[in-house]
Amino acid sequence: MAAKFEVYTDKNDKFRFRLKAGNGEIIATGEAYETKDACLKGVESVKTNAPDARIESLDA
């Protein structure tokens, strides 16, 4: 099973997304969006901007 984004409505009727790994485990979540279109743009932003993102450790 491949990784997938799931778009859903939370208890406050806001749109959110989560990224699930191939094994079904949630590995990332998005913020709350007012519209589904904005949420889908958030998904596209992650897909576009994160492939080469570096990791920064903010603790010692």
Beta strands, then each sheet from edge to edge (+ up, - down):
strand 1: 4-9
strand 2: 15-20
strand 3: 26-29
sheet 1: 1+ 2- 3+
end
